[in-house]
Amino acid sequence: MLLVFITLAATFTPIFAKVSVSEISPISFGFFRFGTAAILFYITLKARKLNLKFDKQDYPRLILLALLCIPLNQFFFLTGVKMSFASHSGIIYSLNPVYAYIVAVLIKYEKFYYSKLFSIMLTVIGIFFIFYENFSQTDVNPEVLSGDILLLFAVLTFSMYLTLGKTMIEKYGALKSSAFVFLLGTFFYIPLFIYDLPNLTFVNLTYKGILGYFYLAVIVAYITYFLWYYAIRRIAISKLTTFSNISPLLTVIFSIIFLGEHISLFFIIGSLITLAGVFIMHRVSIDIS
């Protein structure tokens, strides 16, 4: 049941995001979303009698993590999903382990293995097929390509956050590290929010947008986060990674059902190639470890 909950939470994140940003400005929505999550993390931190004190040499990294996780990632993700499709977001976000591995190799956290090079090449080919339709067909909305590019940057910033944050989580714990990052990241988000104030209106807001806000702020950014770390300690990583590969496919299916999104042949081919690359990356990682 835990695996099912985590999988469904990831599945519906792009769908609820797409619905919500169609009713409220994505930049303002990101501020409300993580502002709420930050408050919930702080309350939890105090309830467990923890503080937000860190070693002086760790503050620069924590500041970088805050910038990556909140203002940068949320701007790219929410703006990208508004311009593109929820189905595209689901597939593109499946690249997260590939991006995280590349970042880890570049900063020398992990060794480079030629066995993973094939996986990386597959994901590049898959994304090329997804993007190719936007380049080749004149009747495709040009906003979709821009949105997909923003989503690629969203995955990159999130992968960097996960990779660079690993040492902080190991040293201080997930709750303490994340509470600080969320609070500081929300503070860094304030200039973007002020800039976006002219675009902020609740005239078009319906129960769907409110439900999307609750889902993304409380269920995903707060509750699912804790469940994920609990699952890592209790469940074999092979099961977790296998279930994580299911989420993008479910996102595509539910995007068709609930949002009426059109899926082209190029997108299907690109998605299958991308997911195959990600799956092979998971299997190789498990075999190496």
C-alpha positions in Angstrom: 0.0 0.0 0.0 2.9 2.3 0.7 4.4 1.7 -2.7 1.0 2.2 -4.3 0.5 5.5 -2.5 3.9 6.9 -3.5 3.5 5.7 -7.1 0.1 7.4 -7.4 1.3 10.6 -5.8 4.0 10.9 -8.4 1.6 9.9 -11.1 -0.9 12.6 -10.5 1.5 15.4 -9.7 1.8 16.7 -13.3 -2.0 16.3 -13.8 -2.9 18.3 -10.7 -0.2 20.9 -11.6 -1.6 21.3 -15.1 -5.1 21.8 -13.7 -4.0 24.3 -11.0 -1.8 26.5 -13.2 -4.6 26.8 -15.7 -6.6 28.7 -13.0 -3.8 30.6 -11.2 -0.5 32.0 -12.3 2.2 29.3 -12.0 4.7 31.6 -10.3 2.3 32.6 -7.6 1.1 29.0 -7.2 4.6 27.8 -6.6 5.0 30.3 -3.8 1.7 29.3 -2.1 2.6 25.6 -2.5 6.0 25.6 -1.0 5.1 28.3 1.5 2.5 25.9 3.0 4.9 23.0 2.9 7.6 25.0 4.6 5.3 25.9 7.4 4.3 22.3 7.8 7.9 21.2 7.9 8.7 23.9 10.5 5.8 22.8 12.8 7.0 19.2 12.5 10.6 20.2 13.3 9.4 22.0 16.5 7.2 19.1 17.5 10.2 16.8 17.4 12.3 19.4 19.3 14.9 19.9 16.6 16.6 23.2 15.7 17.9 24.8 12.5 21.5 25.2 13.5 24.2 23.9 11.1 27.9 24.0 10.9 29.2 27.3 9.4 30.9 25.6 6.4 27.6 24.0 5.4 25.5 27.1 4.9 26.7 27.9 1.3 25.6 24.4 0.2 22.2 24.8 2.0 21.7 28.2 0.3 22.4 26.6 -3.1 20.0 23.8 -2.3 17.3 26.3 -1.3 17.7 28.1 -4.6 17.6 24.9 -6.7 14.7 23.3 -4.9 12.2 26.2 -4.6 12.5 29.2 -6.9 14.4 27.6 -9.8 12.7 24.2 -9.9 9.2 25.5 -9.3 9.5 28.2 -11.9 10.7 25.7 -14.5 8.3 23.0 -13.5 5.0 24.9 -13.1 5.7 27.3 -16.0 6.8 24.4 -18.2 3.7 22.2 -17.4 1.4 25.2 -18.1 2.9 25.6 -21.6 3.3 21.9 -22.3 1.3 18.8 -21.3 1.1 16.8 -18.2 2.0 13.6 -20.1 5.2 15.3 -21.4 6.0 16.3 -17.8 5.6 12.7 -16.6 8.0 11.3 -19.2 10.6 14.1 -18.9 10.7 13.8 -15.1 11.4 10.1 -15.5 14.9 11.3 -16.6 15.6 12.3 -13.0 17.9 9.3 -12.1 19.8 9.8 -15.3 20.4 13.5 -14.7 21.3 12.7 -11.0 23.9 10.2 -12.1 25.4 12.6 -14.6 25.6 15.3 -12.0 27.1 12.9 -9.5 29.8 11.9 -12.0 30.6 15.5 -12.9 31.1 16.5 -9.2 32.9 13.2 -8.6 30.4 11.7 -6.2 30.1 8.6 -8.3 32.3 6.7 -10.7 31.6 6.7 -14.4 30.5 3.3 -15.8 30.5 2.5 -19.5 27.6 0.1 -18.8 25.4 3.2 -18.1 26.4 5.1 -21.2 24.0 3.0 -23.3 21.1 4.0 -20.9 22.0 7.7 -21.2 22.1 7.5 -25.0 18.7 5.8 -25.1 17.2 8.6 -23.0 18.7 11.2 -25.3 17.2 9.4 -28.4 13.9 9.2 -26.6 13.7 12.8 -25.8 14.7 13.6 -29.4 11.7 11.8 -30.7 9.4 13.6 -28.2 10.9 17.0 -29.3 11.1 16.1 -33.0 7.3 16.5 -33.5 7.5 20.1 -32.3 10.3 20.8 -34.8 8.8 19.0 -37.8 5.1 19.9 -37.8 3.9 23.4 -38.4 0.5 22.8 -36.7 2.1 22.1 -33.3 1.8 24.9 -30.7 5.3 26.4 -30.4 4.6 26.9 -26.7 4.8 23.1 -26.2 8.4 23.0 -27.2 9.3 25.9 -24.9 7.4 24.2 -22.1 9.3 20.9 -22.7 12.6 22.7 -22.6 11.6 24.3 -19.3 10.6 20.9 -17.9 14.1 19.6 -18.9 15.6 22.4 -16.7 13.1 21.5 -14.0 14.5 17.9 -13.9 18.0 19.2 -14.0 17.6 21.5 -11.0 15.7 18.8 -9.0 18.4 16.2 -9.8 21.1 18.7 -8.7 19.1 19.3 -5.5 18.9 15.6 -4.8 22.5 14.9 -5.6 24.0 17.9 -3.7 21.7 17.4 -0.8 22.7 13.9 -0.1 25.5 14.8 2.2 23.4 17.3 4.1 20.7 14.6 4.7 23.3 12.1 5.8 24.8 14.6 8.2 21.7 16.4 9.7 18.8 14.2 8.8 16.1 14.6 6.2 13.6 16.6 8.3 16.1 19.2 9.6 17.8 19.7 6.2 14.5 20.0 4.3 12.9 22.3 6.8 15.7 24.8 6.4 15.8 24.4 2.6 12.1 24.9 2.2 11.9 27.9 4.5 14.9 29.6 2.9 13.8 28.6 -0.5 10.4 30.2 0.1 12.1 33.4 1.3 14.2 33.4 -2.0 10.9 33.0 -3.9 9.4 36.2 -2.5 10.9 38.5 -5.2 9.4 36.3 -8.0 6.1 36.3 -6.2 6.1 40.1 -5.9 7.0 40.4 -9.6 4.1 38.1 -10.4 1.5 40.0 -8.3 0.0 41.8 -11.3 -0.8 38.3 -12.8 -2.3 36.9 -9.6 -6.1 36.6 -9.7 -8.5 34.2 -8.1 -11.3 34.9 -10.6 -10.8 31.7 -12.5 -10.1 29.6 -9.4 -12.4 26.6 -8.9 -12.6 23.6 -6.6 -10.2 21.8 -9.0 -7.5 24.4 -8.5 -8.0 24.3 -4.7 -7.8 20.6 -4.7 -4.7 20.7 -6.9 -3.1 23.2 -4.4 -3.9 20.9 -1.4 -2.6 17.8 -3.3 0.7 19.4 -4.4 1.4 21.3 -1.2 0.3 18.8 1.5 0.1 15.3 -0.2 3.2 15.6 -2.4 5.6 18.2 -1.0 5.0 17.2 2.7 3.4 13.8 3.3 4.8 11.9 0.3 8.3 13.2 1.1 8.2 11.5 4.5 6.7 8.3 3.1 9.5 8.1 0.5 12.3 8.2 3.2 10.3 5.7 5.3 10.0 3.5 2.3 13.8 3.7 1.5 14.5 2.3 5.0 11.8 -0.5 4.8 11.6 -1.6 1.2 14.1 -3.0 -1.2 15.4 -0.3 -3.6 14.8 -2.7 -6.5 11.0 -2.6 -5.7 11.1 1.2 -5.3 12.8 1.8 -8.6 10.5 -0.7 -10.4 7.4 1.1 -9.1 8.9 4.5 -10.0 9.1 3.4 -13.6 5.4 2.8 -13.6 4.5 6.4 -12.7 5.3 8.1 -16.0 3.2 5.5 -17.9 0.3 6.1 -15.5 0.7 9.8 -15.9 0.3 9.5 -19.7 -2.8 7.2 -19.3 -4.5 9.5 -16.8 -3.6 12.6 -18.8 -5.5 11.1 -21.7 -8.5 10.1 -19.5 -8.8 13.2 -17.3 -7.3 16.0 -19.4 -8.1 14.7 -22.9 -4.5 15.1 -24.0 -3.6 13.9 -27.5 -0.7 11.4 -27.7 1.1 11.2 -31.1 3.1 8.4 -32.5 6.4 10.3 -32.0 5.5 10.8 -28.4 4.8 7.1 -27.9 8.0 6.0 -29.5 10.1 8.6 -27.6 8.4 7.7 -24.3 9.1 4.0 -24.7 12.7 4.6 -25.7 13.2 7.0 -22.8 11.6 4.7 -20.2 13.7 1.8 -21.5 16.8 3.8 -20.9 15.7 4.8 -17.4 14.8 1.2 -16.6 18.2 -0.1 -17.8 19.9 2.6 -15.7 18.0 1.4 -12.6 19.0 -2.3 -13.3 22.6 -1.5 -13.9 22.8 0.6 -10.7 21.3 -2.2 -8.7 23.8 -4.7 -10.2 26.8 -2.5 -9.5 25.7 -1.9 -5.9 
